[in-house]
């Protein structure tokens, strides 16, 4: 993984020291809340319903054991003993005292972490494939390019005050684990017919009040031209993006208003004006960054582990975990282990300090000191030997982290909702828990197969409900919480927006509605057809009838 150099460390430490002075002035009454607000937001500090929330950046979701242990320490010392992993591969601490934030930022800086640009109208944390460097699917390591973008965008003087927040995703696999097509800019690494490495450039995706799947504005951008082309996109956005209306300020609105072709034309015209020599990354800098992601020292192992096979045969729990949470690795004898933060009684995405320490220990001992956060609010040990899987599973089981449900119906994305967020209209966490408990039978969950449920407590869509196979949106109706269901969304390579199924319903009716949708799917699917494919084949009518039949 990328290691900070002296310049990186000095910058992060200076920023923390600067904020210490700002907090002192706020506590002394020398700054009003209105004056302090933009300062705290630039350091990832929000004021939520009950307390301050600090959002810590985990660049492209990649950490080592030292960093994860420090996050656990901060959660235990300054919060209520847990943290919440988000759909941007960040960590949120929901119970922070203002006076403690300078000490927290200092402690983050000691392990090369920070909260810079996790808020505000700037380029946010870059999302990347959590399987990067481990999956045989990728054609290049997307972390290299994510780090390039991170260094280029951090405090970039031209793009520090954009019309609205701005989000990147980078992937290099045919299987999209980043939701690239619903980002402001999605970058998909591909090779041209002659083998040259380049990016498919997707611009104008997003969710929230007005959701869009982003169109491709360039099929193949040579990788050496990445930064000048991004500069051109952001200049067009900075020039034309709405600053008079927060609801129309995102780049997706501009792309939709201009149309894909006209927006692309303006970007190409702007790009032609940029001198690529100073704008693009020198080969020496790219080599320096790429050098941080050089291939790891994997052992030469047989593709099959007799130790693992014998353990699976003896343990149904391990066998189930292997079916759902263990993924193929590019190296023989290794596996990618995805750790579910979706135990059926738990808050989706939450991990206790003790659980984080367990994962840190496992990463250090069994995964080449590498751990990842996913945009689906789980964790990944990317480099585990097959021989070590029984021990890893046993440790996860003891820590309450061995739920074998990755990609299944209880692997639910949910925002914090009205339990924490000042913007929310309804709770999301209890809905996720009720659905997970309804479908806690592991055999039935495997029978149902891949089914992605995503829940948001308001129209801002932090829970990605627009791209859920089943999306659930919490709405407020005259002071009561209701939930609107939608079907047919996907945030993957086959991205699509879900369609609203019908009128909203009360919280107590949601699990029954999900049950009706699942029963309809199981009775109608052909072979091993996924829920999403069945919805696309049959349309909404049979599912709507199943949910609302009693209302007629």
NULO-248457 format. One record per residue (C-alpha): chain; x, y, z. Coordinates in nm, 3 decimals, decimal comma. Example, Ala and Ser with C-alpha at 12.3 -4.5 7.8 and 13.67 -1.06 7.14 Angstrom:
REM residues 2
{atom A; {1,230; -0,450; 0,780}} {atom A; {1,367; -0,106; 0,714}} 
***
This chain:
REM residues 552
{atom A; {0,000; 0,000; 0,000}} {atom A; {0,103; 0,363; -0,042}} {atom A; {0,318; 0,497; 0,239}} {atom A; {0,323; 0,866; 0,329}} {atom A; {0,651; 1,045; 0,281}} {atom A; {0,785; 1,334; 0,489}} {atom A; {0,586; 1,590; 0,287}} {atom A; {0,259; 1,398; 0,333}} {atom A; {0,316; 1,366; 0,707}} {atom A; {0,411; 1,730; 0,755}} {atom A; {0,102; 1,844; 0,568}} {atom A; {-0,138; 1,626; 0,768}} {atom A; {0,024; 1,721; 1,101}} {atom A; {0,011; 2,092; 1,014}} {atom A; {-0,355; 2,064; 0,918}} {atom A; {-0,436; 1,900; 1,252}} {atom A; {-0,249; 2,174; 1,438}} {atom A; {-0,435; 2,440; 1,244}} {atom A; {-0,768; 2,287; 1,340}} {atom A; {-0,665; 2,274; 1,705}} {atom A; {-0,646; 2,652; 1,701}} {atom A; {-0,983; 2,682; 1,530}} {atom A; {-1,150; 2,455; 1,787}} {atom A; {-0,997; 2,656; 2,072}} {atom A; {-1,140; 2,977; 1,925}} {atom A; {-1,482; 2,816; 1,887}} {atom A; {-1,484; 2,691; 2,246}} {atom A; {-1,374; 3,033; 2,367}} {atom A; {-1,663; 3,197; 2,183}} {atom A; {-1,436; 3,380; 1,939}} {atom A; {-1,602; 3,203; 1,646}} {atom A; {-1,977; 3,165; 1,601}} {atom A; {-2,120; 2,835; 1,478}} {atom A; {-2,181; 2,993; 1,136}} {atom A; {-1,816; 3,100; 1,120}} {atom A; {-1,690; 2,767; 1,249}} {atom A; {-1,909; 2,545; 1,031}} {atom A; {-1,706; 2,570; 0,706}} {atom A; {-1,385; 2,515; 0,904}} {atom A; {-1,506; 2,200; 1,077}} {atom A; {-1,660; 2,060; 0,760}} {atom A; {-1,327; 2,094; 0,580}} {atom A; {-1,192; 1,867; 0,854}} {atom A; {-1,470; 1,610; 0,830}} {atom A; {-1,657; 1,720; 1,144}} {atom A; {-2,038; 1,725; 1,123}} {atom A; {-2,295; 1,828; 1,381}} {atom A; {-2,554; 1,548; 1,388}} {atom A; {-2,872; 1,497; 1,590}} {atom A; {-2,705; 1,408; 1,919}} {atom A; {-2,335; 1,488; 1,890}} {atom A; {-2,055; 1,573; 1,652}} {atom A; {-1,968; 1,309; 1,393}} {atom A; {-1,614; 1,276; 1,258}} {atom A; {-1,572; 1,116; 0,916}} {atom A; {-1,227; 0,964; 0,872}} {atom A; {-1,091; 0,913; 0,521}} {atom A; {-0,970; 0,566; 0,433}} {atom A; {-0,816; 0,632; 0,092}} {atom A; {-0,966; 0,387; -0,160}} {atom A; {-1,062; 0,171; 0,140}} {atom A; {-0,707; 0,047; 0,208}} {atom A; {-0,556; 0,014; 0,558}} {atom A; {-0,289; -0,176; 0,743}} {atom A; {-0,321; -0,327; 1,090}} {atom A; {-0,159; -0,029; 1,259}} {atom A; {-0,418; 0,208; 1,115}} {atom A; {-0,715; -0,015; 1,196}} {atom A; {-0,592; -0,056; 1,554}} {atom A; {-0,568; 0,321; 1,586}} {atom A; {-0,927; 0,358; 1,462}} {atom A; {-1,030; 0,102; 1,725}} {atom A; {-0,842; 0,295; 1,994}} {atom A; {-1,009; 0,621; 1,896}} {atom A; {-1,352; 0,456; 1,892}} {atom A; {-1,294; 0,317; 2,240}} {atom A; {-1,136; 0,631; 2,387}} {atom A; {-1,338; 0,912; 2,232}} {atom A; {-1,660; 0,750; 2,109}} {atom A; {-1,892; 0,479; 2,242}} {atom A; {-1,666; 0,191; 2,145}} {atom A; {-1,759; 0,142; 1,781}} {atom A; {-1,738; 0,300; 1,437}} {atom A; {-1,953; 0,294; 1,125}} {atom A; {-1,806; 0,201; 0,784}} {atom A; {-1,976; 0,393; 0,504}} {atom A; {-2,052; 0,355; 0,134}} {atom A; {-1,748; 0,577; 0,058}} {atom A; {-1,511; 0,336; 0,233}} {atom A; {-1,480; 0,587; 0,518}} {atom A; {-1,525; 0,541; 0,892}} {atom A; {-1,769; 0,759; 1,086}} {atom A; {-1,747; 0,816; 1,460}} {atom A; {-2,090; 0,930; 1,574}} {atom A; {-2,038; 1,049; 1,935}} {atom A; {-1,745; 1,288; 1,923}} {atom A; {-1,693; 1,580; 2,162}} {atom A; {-1,573; 1,899; 1,997}} {atom A; {-1,292; 1,946; 2,247}} {atom A; {-1,153; 1,600; 2,168}} {atom A; {-1,127; 1,644; 1,791}} {atom A; {-0,778; 1,801; 1,786}} {atom A; {-0,637; 1,507; 1,984}} {atom A; {-0,817; 1,264; 1,752}} {atom A; {-0,674; 1,431; 1,442}} {atom A; {-0,326; 1,422; 1,594}} {atom A; {-0,364; 1,050; 1,663}} {atom A; {-0,489; 0,988; 1,309}} {atom A; {-0,193; 1,182; 1,168}} {atom A; {0,049; 0,959; 1,360}} {atom A; {-0,069; 0,662; 1,148}} {atom A; {-0,106; 0,851; 0,817}} {atom A; {-0,482; 0,902; 0,840}} {atom A; {-0,690; 1,219; 0,841}} {atom A; {-1,039; 1,359; 0,782}} {atom A; {-0,951; 1,611; 0,511}} {atom A; {-1,200; 1,642; 0,223}} {atom A; {-1,450; 1,400; 0,373}} {atom A; {-1,696; 1,688; 0,363}} {atom A; {-1,751; 2,014; 0,179}} {atom A; {-1,783; 2,105; -0,188}} {atom A; {-1,461; 1,937; -0,290}} {atom A; {-1,333; 1,607; -0,427}} {atom A; {-1,415; 1,345; -0,165}} {atom A; {-1,246; 1,015; -0,079}} {atom A; {-1,187; 0,810; -0,396}} {atom A; {-1,367; 0,475; -0,404}} {atom A; {-1,178; 0,178; -0,550}} {atom A; {-1,224; -0,196; -0,587}} {atom A; {-1,167; -0,356; -0,244}} {atom A; {-1,027; -0,663; -0,420}} {atom A; {-0,754; -0,454; -0,589}} {atom A; {-0,421; -0,632; -0,614}} {atom A; {-0,583; -0,963; -0,524}} {atom A; {-0,830; -1,049; -0,799}} {atom A; {-0,728; -1,205; -1,129}} {atom A; {-1,007; -1,005; -1,298}} {atom A; {-0,823; -0,673; -1,297}} {atom A; {-0,607; -0,551; -1,584}} {atom A; {-0,416; -0,305; -1,364}} {atom A; {-0,415; -0,205; -1,000}} {atom A; {-0,682; 0,066; -0,955}} {atom A; {-0,523; 0,178; -0,627}} {atom A; {-0,235; 0,328; -0,826}} {atom A; {-0,472; 0,559; -1,011}} {atom A; {-0,682; 0,627; -0,701}} {atom A; {-0,366; 0,743; -0,524}} {atom A; {-0,277; 0,961; -0,823}} {atom A; {-0,619; 1,125; -0,800}} {atom A; {-0,590; 1,161; -0,422}} {atom A; {-0,259; 1,343; -0,443}} {atom A; {-0,372; 1,559; -0,735}} {atom A; {-0,705; 1,657; -0,581}} {atom A; {-0,608; 1,719; -0,218}} {atom A; {-0,642; 2,095; -0,163}} {atom A; {-0,627; 2,153; -0,540}} {atom A; {-0,668; 2,533; -0,551}} {atom A; {-0,904; 2,531; -0,851}} {atom A; {-1,131; 2,259; -0,718}} {atom A; {-1,152; 2,326; -0,344}} {atom A; {-1,482; 2,515; -0,373}} {atom A; {-1,685; 2,335; -0,637}} {atom A; {-2,058; 2,395; -0,690}} {atom A; {-2,119; 2,078; -0,486}} {atom A; {-1,943; 1,770; -0,343}} {atom A; {-1,767; 1,553; -0,600}} {atom A; {-1,708; 1,177; -0,598}} {atom A; {-1,478; 0,948; -0,797}} {atom A; {-1,473; 0,570; -0,836}} {atom A; {-1,197; 0,368; -1,005}} {atom A; {-1,215; 0,003; -1,107}} {atom A; {-1,012; -0,225; -1,332}} {atom A; {-1,233; -0,535; -1,338}} {atom A; {-1,527; -0,641; -1,548}} {atom A; {-1,710; -0,695; -1,219}} {atom A; {-1,776; -0,351; -1,074}} {atom A; {-1,746; -0,342; -0,694}} {atom A; {-1,738; 0,040; -0,677}} {atom A; {-2,074; 0,158; -0,821}} {atom A; {-1,871; 0,350; -1,081}} {atom A; {-2,171; 0,440; -1,296}} {atom A; {-2,348; 0,630; -1,021}} {atom A; {-2,051; 0,853; -0,936}} {atom A; {-1,977; 1,205; -1,054}} {atom A; {-1,684; 1,049; -1,240}} {atom A; {-1,640; 0,677; -1,283}} {atom A; {-1,316; 0,547; -1,433}} {atom A; {-1,300; 0,194; -1,571}} {atom A; {-0,956; 0,072; -1,675}} {atom A; {-0,962; -0,114; -2,006}} {atom A; {-0,723; -0,217; -2,280}} {atom A; {-0,776; -0,108; -2,639}} {atom A; {-0,753; -0,351; -2,928}} {atom A; {-0,382; -0,279; -2,956}} {atom A; {-0,332; -0,349; -2,586}} {atom A; {-0,288; 0,011; -2,473}} {atom A; {-0,411; 0,085; -2,122}} {atom A; {-0,679; 0,350; -2,091}} {atom A; {-0,991; 0,462; -1,910}} {atom A; {-1,353; 0,450; -2,001}} {atom A; {-1,467; 0,786; -1,861}} {atom A; {-1,816; 0,799; -1,714}} {atom A; {-1,948; 1,138; -1,601}} {atom A; {-2,271; 1,255; -1,441}} {atom A; {-2,389; 0,957; -1,243}} {atom A; {-2,535; 1,003; -0,899}} {atom A; {-2,824; 0,934; -0,669}} {atom A; {-3,004; 1,166; -0,428}} {atom A; {-3,307; 1,371; -0,526}} {atom A; {-3,245; 1,328; -0,901}} {atom A; {-3,073; 0,995; -0,976}} {atom A; {-2,883; 0,921; -1,297}} {atom A; {-2,672; 0,642; -1,437}} {atom A; {-2,373; 0,828; -1,578}} {atom A; {-2,309; 0,821; -1,954}} {atom A; {-1,972; 0,734; -2,104}} {atom A; {-1,820; 1,048; -2,257}} {atom A; {-1,496; 0,883; -2,370}} {atom A; {-1,448; 0,518; -2,450}} {atom A; {-1,070; 0,520; -2,423}} {atom A; {-0,857; 0,785; -2,257}} {atom A; {-0,485; 0,703; -2,255}} {atom A; {-0,377; 0,668; -1,894}} {atom A; {-0,102; 0,925; -1,937}} {atom A; {-0,364; 1,192; -2,008}} {atom A; {-0,575; 1,124; -1,700}} {atom A; {-0,510; 1,438; -1,498}} {atom A; {-0,540; 1,688; -1,783}} {atom A; {-0,870; 1,529; -1,888}} {atom A; {-1,005; 1,534; -1,531}} {atom A; {-0,898; 1,897; -1,512}} {atom A; {-1,100; 1,971; -1,826}} {atom A; {-1,411; 1,797; -1,686}} {atom A; {-1,391; 1,983; -1,358}} {atom A; {-1,331; 2,317; -1,529}} {atom A; {-1,646; 2,274; -1,737}} {atom A; {-1,836; 2,182; -1,421}} {atom A; {-1,686; 2,467; -1,220}} {atom A; {-1,779; 2,713; -1,496}} {atom A; {-2,139; 2,603; -1,555}} {atom A; {-2,243; 2,415; -1,241}} {atom A; {-2,538; 2,572; -1,057}} {atom A; {-2,434; 2,763; -0,745}} {atom A; {-2,775; 2,922; -0,689}} {atom A; {-2,962; 2,598; -0,614}} {atom A; {-2,818; 2,321; -0,398}} {atom A; {-3,056; 2,067; -0,553}} {atom A; {-2,931; 2,139; -0,904}} {atom A; {-2,563; 2,184; -0,827}} {atom A; {-2,426; 1,835; -0,893}} {atom A; {-2,249; 1,761; -1,221}} {atom A; {-2,519; 1,506; -1,307}} {atom A; {-2,766; 1,795; -1,351}} {atom A; {-2,526; 1,977; -1,583}} {atom A; {-2,460; 1,665; -1,794}} {atom A; {-2,834; 1,596; -1,820}} {atom A; {-2,911; 1,959; -1,910}} {atom A; {-2,643; 1,985; -2,179}} {atom A; {-2,678; 1,628; -2,301}} {atom A; {-2,399; 1,373; -2,320}} {atom A; {-2,271; 1,486; -2,662}} {atom A; {-2,259; 1,858; -2,585}} {atom A; {-2,101; 1,804; -2,246}} {atom A; {-1,837; 1,577; -2,403}} {atom A; {-1,775; 1,837; -2,675}} {atom A; {-1,713; 2,109; -2,418}} {atom A; {-1,478; 1,885; -2,222}} {atom A; {-1,280; 1,798; -2,535}} {atom A; {-1,261; 2,168; -2,628}} {atom A; {-1,139; 2,260; -2,280}} {atom A; {-0,892; 1,970; -2,285}} {atom A; {-0,741; 2,097; -2,610}} {atom A; {-0,651; 2,424; -2,433}} {atom A; {-0,460; 2,255; -2,151}} {atom A; {-0,084; 2,216; -2,180}} {atom A; {-0,047; 1,848; -2,098}} {atom A; {0,320; 1,875; -2,002}} {atom A; {0,262; 2,046; -1,664}} {atom A; {-0,093; 1,912; -1,621}} {atom A; {-0,032; 1,540; -1,650}} {atom A; {0,166; 1,316; -1,421}} {atom A; {0,535; 1,277; -1,511}} {atom A; {0,646; 0,920; -1,573}} {atom A; {0,882; 0,946; -1,277}} {atom A; {0,597; 1,036; -1,039}} {atom A; {0,376; 0,758; -1,174}} {atom A; {0,665; 0,514; -1,124}} {atom A; {0,708; 0,637; -0,765}} {atom A; {0,341; 0,584; -0,684}} {atom A; {0,322; 0,253; -0,868}} {atom A; {0,626; 0,139; -0,676}} {atom A; {0,421; 0,149; -0,357}} {atom A; {0,193; -0,118; -0,501}} {atom A; {0,457; -0,359; -0,627}} {atom A; {0,358; -0,726; -0,619}} {atom A; {0,367; -0,877; -0,272}} {atom A; {0,585; -1,168; -0,172}} {atom A; {0,335; -1,449; -0,214}} {atom A; {0,444; -1,803; -0,134}} {atom A; {0,438; -2,069; -0,403}} {atom A; {0,146; -2,289; -0,302}} {atom A; {-0,066; -2,561; -0,460}} {atom A; {-0,404; -2,445; -0,585}} {atom A; {-0,580; -2,691; -0,355}} {atom A; {-0,538; -2,701; 0,022}} {atom A; {-0,604; -3,040; 0,177}} {atom A; {-0,606; -2,876; 0,521}} {atom A; {-0,887; -2,641; 0,413}} {atom A; {-1,083; -2,913; 0,234}} {atom A; {-1,071; -3,141; 0,539}} {atom A; {-1,180; -2,856; 0,767}} {atom A; {-1,472; -2,773; 0,538}} {atom A; {-1,583; -3,135; 0,534}} {atom A; {-1,580; -3,139; 0,914}} {atom A; {-1,750; -2,803; 0,966}} {atom A; {-2,077; -2,706; 0,795}} {atom A; {-2,031; -2,353; 0,928}} {atom A; {-1,692; -2,317; 0,760}} {atom A; {-1,828; -2,469; 0,440}} {atom A; {-2,111; -2,215; 0,430}} {atom A; {-1,872; -1,931; 0,506}} {atom A; {-1,647; -2,048; 0,223}} {atom A; {-1,939; -2,058; -0,023}} {atom A; {-2,048; -1,702; 0,049}} {atom A; {-1,759; -1,501; 0,194}} {atom A; {-1,448; -1,651; 0,033}} {atom A; {-1,360; -1,534; -0,319}} {atom A; {-1,095; -1,647; -0,572}} {atom A; {-0,749; -1,496; -0,553}} {atom A; {-0,512; -1,439; -0,844}} {atom A; {-0,242; -1,651; -0,675}} {atom A; {-0,276; -2,029; -0,628}} {atom A; {-0,327; -2,128; -0,266}} {atom A; {-0,468; -1,791; -0,159}} {atom A; {-0,818; -1,650; -0,116}} {atom A; {-0,995; -1,319; -0,064}} {atom A; {-1,201; -1,321; 0,256}} {atom A; {-1,490; -1,077; 0,287}} {atom A; {-1,596; -1,006; 0,644}} {atom A; {-1,963; -0,925; 0,687}} {atom A; {-2,052; -0,636; 0,915}} {atom A; {-2,416; -0,745; 0,881}} {atom A; {-2,479; -0,986; 1,166}} {atom A; {-2,856; -1,024; 1,192}} {atom A; {-2,889; -0,837; 1,519}} {atom A; {-2,634; -0,567; 1,434}} {atom A; {-2,633; -0,223; 1,276}} {atom A; {-2,515; -0,259; 0,913}} {atom A; {-2,161; -0,130; 0,875}} {atom A; {-2,087; -0,100; 1,247}} {atom A; {-1,780; -0,260; 1,404}} {atom A; {-1,684; -0,247; 1,769}} {atom A; {-1,335; -0,151; 1,879}} {atom A; {-1,274; -0,515; 1,975}} {atom A; {-1,390; -0,636; 1,635}} {atom A; {-1,163; -0,388; 1,457}} {atom A; {-0,872; -0,512; 1,667}} {atom A; {-0,955; -0,872; 1,579}} {atom A; {-0,954; -0,788; 1,208}} {atom A; {-0,627; -0,595; 1,250}} {atom A; {-0,468; -0,896; 1,419}} {atom A; {-0,589; -1,127; 1,141}} {atom A; {-0,463; -0,890; 0,873}} {atom A; {-0,121; -0,874; 1,032}} {atom A; {-0,093; -1,249; 1,085}} {atom A; {-0,272; -1,393; 0,783}} {atom A; {-0,325; -1,123; 0,515}} {atom A; {0,015; -0,961; 0,455}} {atom A; {-0,088; -0,672; 0,685}} {atom A; {-0,359; -0,560; 0,445}} {atom A; {-0,727; -0,492; 0,512}} {atom A; {-0,988; -0,312; 0,303}} {atom A; {-1,323; -0,142; 0,357}} {atom A; {-1,587; -0,198; 0,088}} {atom A; {-1,850; 0,043; -0,042}} {atom A; {-2,105; -0,216; 0,070}} {atom A; {-2,004; -0,155; 0,432}} {atom A; {-1,802; -0,471; 0,489}} {atom A; {-1,430; -0,546; 0,538}} {atom A; {-1,190; -0,758; 0,332}} {atom A; {-0,878; -0,960; 0,410}} {atom A; {-0,741; -0,971; 0,055}} {atom A; {-0,452; -1,221; 0,084}} {atom A; {-0,532; -1,524; 0,303}} {atom A; {-0,372; -1,863; 0,243}} {atom A; {-0,623; -2,142; 0,197}} {atom A; {-0,440; -2,334; 0,470}} {atom A; {-0,516; -2,048; 0,711}} {atom A; {-0,888; -2,016; 0,636}} {atom A; {-1,001; -2,244; 0,922}} {atom A; {-0,807; -2,037; 1,176}} {atom A; {-0,931; -1,709; 1,028}} {atom A; {-1,289; -1,833; 1,032}} {atom A; {-1,257; -1,947; 1,391}} {atom A; {-1,128; -1,607; 1,502}} {atom A; {-1,402; -1,427; 1,312}} {atom A; {-1,664; -1,655; 1,462}} {atom A; {-1,541; -1,579; 1,814}} {atom A; {-1,565; -1,205; 1,739}} {atom A; {-1,917; -1,222; 1,592}} {atom A; {-1,784; -1,151; 1,242}} {atom A; {-1,843; -1,480; 1,062}} {atom A; {-2,195; -1,416; 0,928}} {atom A; {-2,190; -1,604; 0,594}} {atom A; {-2,413; -1,366; 0,399}} {atom A; {-2,202; -1,166; 0,153}} {atom A; {-2,427; -1,071; -0,140}} {atom A; {-2,730; -1,238; 0,016}} {atom A; {-3,056; -1,087; 0,135}} {atom A; {-2,931; -0,986; 0,482}} {atom A; {-2,615; -0,819; 0,349}} {atom A; {-2,802; -0,489; 0,355}} {atom A; {-2,662; -0,143; 0,291}} {atom A; {-2,823; 0,109; 0,528}} {atom A; {-2,745; 0,469; 0,615}} {atom A; {-2,752; 0,579; 0,981}} {atom A; {-3,095; 0,734; 0,923}} {atom A; {-3,295; 0,921; 1,183}} {atom A; {-3,115; 0,745; 1,467}} {atom A; {-2,819; 0,978; 1,400}} {atom A; {-2,856; 1,202; 1,096}} {atom A; {-3,005; 1,553; 1,113}} {atom A; {-3,110; 1,528; 0,746}} {atom A; {-3,302; 1,201; 0,773}} {atom A; {-3,681; 1,169; 0,759}} {atom A; {-3,700; 0,813; 0,888}} {atom A; {-3,500; 0,540; 1,056}} {atom A; {-3,307; 0,296; 0,840}} {atom A; {-3,125; 0,078; 1,094}} {atom A; {-3,433; -0,088; 1,253}} {atom A; {-3,573; -0,168; 0,907}} {atom A; {-3,250; -0,340; 0,807}} {atom A; {-3,244; -0,535; 1,132}} {atom A; {-3,607; -0,646; 1,096}} {atom A; {-3,546; -0,772; 0,742}} {atom A; {-3,224; -0,951; 0,842}} {atom A; {-3,400; -1,124; 1,131}} {atom A; {-3,687; -1,228; 0,905}} {atom A; {-3,441; -1,396; 0,669}} {atom A; {-3,188; -1,525; 0,922}} {atom A; {-3,238; -1,887; 0,811}} {atom A; {-2,909; -1,945; 0,631}} {atom A; {-3,041; -2,226; 0,408}} {atom A; {-3,325; -2,006; 0,285}} {atom A; {-3,091; -1,713; 0,226}} {atom A; {-2,869; -1,929; 0,007}} {atom A; {-3,175; -2,059; -0,178}} {atom A; {-3,277; -1,701; -0,256}} {atom A; {-2,925; -1,622; -0,376}} {atom A; {-2,790; -1,281; -0,473}} {atom A; {-3,029; -1,008; -0,363}} {atom A; {-2,908; -0,660; -0,275}} {atom A; {-3,132; -0,456; -0,044}} {atom A; {-3,036; -0,092; 0,011}} {atom A; {-3,204; 0,145; 0,256}} {atom A; {-3,191; 0,525; 0,285}} {atom A; {-3,350; 0,734; 0,559}} {atom A; {-3,403; 1,029; 0,324}} {atom A; {-3,388; 1,133; -0,041}} {atom A; {-3,014; 1,207; -0,017}} {atom A; {-2,969; 0,833; -0,079}} {atom A; {-2,664; 0,766; 0,138}} {atom A; {-2,792; 0,406; 0,152}} {atom A; {-2,789; 0,380; -0,232}} {atom A; {-3,159; 0,281; -0,245}} {atom A; {-3,188; 0,397; -0,607}} {atom A; {-2,959; 0,111; -0,717}} {atom A; {-3,088; -0,162; -0,488}} {atom A; {-3,236; -0,476; -0,636}} {atom A; {-3,486; -0,381; -0,368}} {atom A; {-3,453; -0,018; -0,263}} {atom A; {-3,621; 0,120; 0,047}} {atom A; {-3,662; 0,494; 0,102}} {atom A; {-3,778; 0,637; 0,433}} {atom A; {-4,020; 0,929; 0,397}} {atom A; {-4,202; 1,153; 0,643}} {atom A; {-4,580; 1,180; 0,612}} {atom A; {-4,724; 1,430; 0,858}} {atom A; {-4,478; 1,331; 1,125}} {atom A; {-4,500; 0,954; 1,064}} {atom A; {-4,232; 0,733; 0,911}} {atom A; {-4,328; 0,551; 0,592}} {atom A; {-4,120; 0,346; 0,352}} {atom A; {-4,133; 0,347; -0,026}} {atom A; {-4,017; 0,031; -0,206}} {atom A; {-3,852; 0,021; -0,547}} {atom A; {-3,731; -0,268; -0,763}} {atom A; {-3,480; -0,344; -1,034}} {atom A; {-3,183; -0,125; -0,947}} {atom A; {-2,817; -0,218; -0,973}} {atom A; {-2,498; -0,034; -0,885}} {atom A; {-2,277; -0,286; -1,062}} {atom A; {-2,152; -0,307; -1,419}} {atom A; {-2,514; -0,357; -1,533}} {atom A; {-2,615; -0,035; -1,357}} {atom A; {-2,981; 0,065; -1,355}} {atom A; {-3,213; 0,276; -1,145}} {atom A; {-3,490; 0,106; -0,948}} {atom A; {-3,855; 0,182; -1,022}} {atom A; {-4,098; 0,275; -0,746}} {atom A; {-4,326; -0,017; -0,671}} {atom A; {-4,621; 0,166; -0,516}} {atom A; {-4,738; 0,371; -0,217}} {atom A; {-4,531; 0,393; 0,099}} {atom A; {-4,603; 0,167; 0,394}} {atom A; {-4,549; 0,173; 0,768}} {atom A; {-4,236; 0,019; 0,917}} {atom A; {-4,412; -0,287; 1,054}} {atom A; {-4,531; -0,384; 0,703}} {atom A; {-4,189; -0,374; 0,536}} {atom A; {-4,068; -0,726; 0,633}} {atom A; {-4,397; -0,877; 0,506}} {atom A; {-4,359; -0,685; 0,181}} {atom A; {-4,004; -0,815; 0,134}} {atom A; {-4,133; -1,166; 0,207}} {atom A; {-4,398; -1,126; -0,064}} {atom A; {-4,140; -1,004; -0,316}} {atom A; {-3,910; -1,296; -0,240}} {atom A; {-4,190; -1,553; -0,263}} {atom A; {-4,297; -1,411; -0,598}} {atom A; {-3,941; -1,430; -0,724}} {atom A; {-3,886; -1,787; -0,607}} {atom A; {-4,206; -1,905; -0,774}} {atom A; {-4,124; -1,730; -1,102}} {atom A; {-3,750; -1,761; -1,151}} {atom A; {-3,600; -1,993; -1,408}} {atom A; {-3,303; -2,205; -1,302}} {atom A; {-3,056; -2,004; -1,095}} {atom A; {-3,181; -1,669; -1,224}} {atom A; {-3,104; -1,380; -0,990}} {atom A; {-3,378; -1,172; -0,830}} {atom A; {-3,268; -0,874; -1,042}} {atom A; {-3,291; -1,073; -1,365}} {atom A; {-3,637; -1,204; -1,276}} {atom A; {-3,760; -0,850; -1,212}} {atom A; {-3,615; -0,735; -1,543}} {atom A; {-3,776; -1,025; -1,728}} {atom A; {-4,122; -1,004; -1,571}} {atom A; {-4,154; -0,634; -1,502}} {atom A; {-4,314; -0,479; -1,196}} {atom A; {-4,671; -0,608; -1,226}} {atom A; {-4,648; -0,948; -1,048}} {atom A; {-4,439; -0,801; -0,766}} {atom A; {-4,673; -0,506; -0,720}} {atom A; {-4,970; -0,740; -0,708}} {atom A; {-4,799; -0,955; -0,445}} {atom A; {-4,729; -0,661; -0,217}} {atom A; {-5,047; -0,458; -0,261}} {atom A; {-5,309; -0,725; -0,332}} {atom A; {-5,480; -0,677; 0,004}} {atom A; {-5,507; -0,303; -0,058}} {atom A; {-5,740; -0,347; -0,355}} 
***
